[in-house]
Amino acid sequence: PTKQCPTSEQIQTSTMAQPPPRRPPPPARNAAPGRPPPPPNNARPPPPRPPSSLPRVPIASSFGDENHLPSVLHQPNPMTPEAERSARRRTCRFIEEAGQRSLRLPRVAVATATVFFHRFYAKHAFQEHDRFEVSMACLLLAGKTEESPKKLDLVIRECWKLRRRAQQQQQKLLSQGGDSPSMAGGGPPTKPPPSSS
C-alpha cells in the first residue's frame, strides 16, 4: 500500500480549518491578592521641570534668520550678525585644522564636529561659552561618534598647540600692523591647561 501525498487544496483546507492556538494573558506583575492593579503610566502628568539658572533664549520662528541667533539676542552685550558669522567661520577653520592635520581624524568626523558646533551655537550664545573649548568638545565627541575616537588628553594637547601657534602668528602680524582671522582673538582670555610634569 503506497501513501498518496496530499494536494495543495487539502493542505490549505486542513490548515484553515484549525484556528491558531491562543496564548493565555500574562499574569499581572507585582499584583498582591485583593489589590487593584496600578494605573497606567500615562495617567500621571510629568513632574514639573526645575527652573534653569541660564536665561531662556527665545526660539526664532524662522531658523535661517541671523537676527534671531542667541549671540545676536544676548543681553547685555549682543554681537552683530557679521561678528557672529566671522566667529563661526574662524572656529570652523580651527576645527578643520585641528581635526585633520593635528588629530588626523577622518573627514567625516571633522564634518560631524562642525555640525555639532553649529547646533550648539544655534541654542547658546558665543558670550556664554568659550568657542575654543566647545570646539575641542565637538572634536572629541565627533571622533567617538564616527568610530575614530581620540583620547581626551591628546585632543586637549593638540588643540592647545594649534591655538598657541595661532596666537603667536597673530602677535607677529599685529606687531607688523596687520590683522589676523585666527582662533586666538574674539573670545575671553583663557589660561593654558596645567602641564603634567
Steps between C-alpha positions, in 0.01 A plus 500: 500500500651828387421827668372782290629854556228748587419763240554869565124549536484236771788668685338844480163377619650302784707796626216747458262287696722504809514833682844600632552419869433793731739607770363565845534863616817570699460505878495842664841604632543578867128472551414415858180302550205730553687814383398674179773528235689833487375759248683515167801734477323743271242579772743722697625834369879538471673664797569873465846596375731686738565861402816547298773736616579599140285764335253366248570606143188527287493254212480674166196443284725491193818306565687645203487858629830619651324768705338231716816313601572484876829691467324786323217510758728455804477776759684715616758471219346370177718414199431630154403236243827571316710441814306182575554373145871583525534314832328195349723509194823530701398224740405265215840565346657412837295178521615398153862582574503319835294204379675420176858612548563470873270215604486324162127439527310383189324766297159372613592546867617857434175578319305350790693718746409806293133401505513449878658845535230672289220318681640597840521868408154492346370472859777670702671836467870545427516730804398214734751233395858522373490390137847347523395264781175416322693416182727262698193325643348477152817338363509249785132405462516485121796264517303268727185530290678416175689202646842669504540600865796698630603527862391814682859580598612487134212721381574763766877499434470525121233771514704709744810464279301623203349786698840610634639496146205715384552746787871533415417564134241759600745681728757496221248646252378760750857613566536548123169691485280229340186318606457126549179293481634240743339307781697705752283812480138564571457316826577545866861433595551150628794347676677196354436159657727401789810319385523138603865483604 
